Amino acid sequence: MKGVAALANPRFRLLLLGQTAAVMGEQMFAVAITVSVLRAGGDAVSLGLVLAARGVTLVAFLPVGGVWADRVPRRRLVMAAYGAQALLAGALALPATPSIWGAAAVVLLAGVAEAFVRPAFNGLLRGVLTDDERVSGRSLVGVSIRSGIMAGPAVCVGLIAAAGTRVACAITMMIFAATVVALRRVTEPRRTPAPRASFAEDIRAGVAEARRRPWVRAILVFSAVNLVFVLAPTQVLLPVVSTAAFGSPAVYGVALTCYGVGGLAGGLVTLAWRPRAVGVVALTAIALYAAAPLSLLLASSPLPVFVAYAVAGAGVEIYAIHWEVALQREIPDRLIGRISSFAWLCSFGLMPFGQALTGPLAGLAGPDAVLGGAAAVILLVPPALLLVRGMTHFRTPGDIPDADPVSR
């Protein structure tokens, strides 16, 4: 079947298996850290600072991870990063209860490891998949990620309730170790990395590649604006506004679950549908996220909020899959690690800064104004982006073919 063509690729199947395990491990690790901090006597402030440490190191090291993903074998880099996360999870499983500072140190190192995983995995995925397998492969990865995000916390909470935090951390360590074993069996296609240059020159080469393609440059800028002024404020204000409007924090949890289910549905849609004008479809899909802030402004009962978050999750996933597939198709292999690190930084890495900015903005203008502004941005900017050259198909007209094709 065309929708799952990538499953016929044995290297991709191993990569997908490893990614599924890794996402579950990452989610379990986050829950275990949270419980460890609270049991060490931490409060909401200390917990927030510990969790923010991951975001700080992730943002700081993502460009470094992108450069090294283009310099060294990507499979080995991903294996090393997940191996490091296995050791960090194992450290939490030791008999001694970690202090708050110890947990913060673990999170800092985990953020560094994750910064190397993101660009290297995207580069590895590019090399493993053929052109005909890219959409189905990335869609299946999206389904895997959404499934892990939903299952990981539930599994970890169940393990903690049944056997304690240390057992949950030990199992998390084994899951990361299983990821390394699965990736060890993936044969990475041979490639010829670009001649080694200085770190600054490598970063400049990545920036020059993004600037050479107007649609890539425009999406990177849009991603950062969307993250800071749309996604982050809507996430931060969801528990505040929904609890005030409906009198129960349960609406917050159910809405997030619906968002995850919507994302899963979006991944399934991309498996079955191959649009010609992928840029038009992707930007139309991301505009559907306006349903989330508008539901918080207008809904008189929880049900419309749940439906809106499901629609928003589907739209974000459809957009993300087509955007990432376009990068894998259009960006030369020698630069995909750096471009992926830029894309991930703009799309997700700046989230802590957007979240921190939301409070002051809501204090100055009020939550309704912030949510209304978020809806306006996500409704108005994507259609305007279609005027950028190459945006309708996520492809630069008359582009230069990749000079360093991957050997398969």
ZISUL-V647809 format. One record per helix or strand of 2 or more residues. SS is the DSSP state (~ for helix, > for strand). FROM is the first residue (numbers start at 1). LEN is the number of residues. Records with the same first field share a line. If there is no record, write none. Layout:
SS->FROM-LEN  FROM-LEN
This chain:
~->2-7  10-30  44-28  74-19  100-29  131-33  165-20  199-14  214-33  250-23  278-10  290-9  302-29  333-17  351-15  367-19
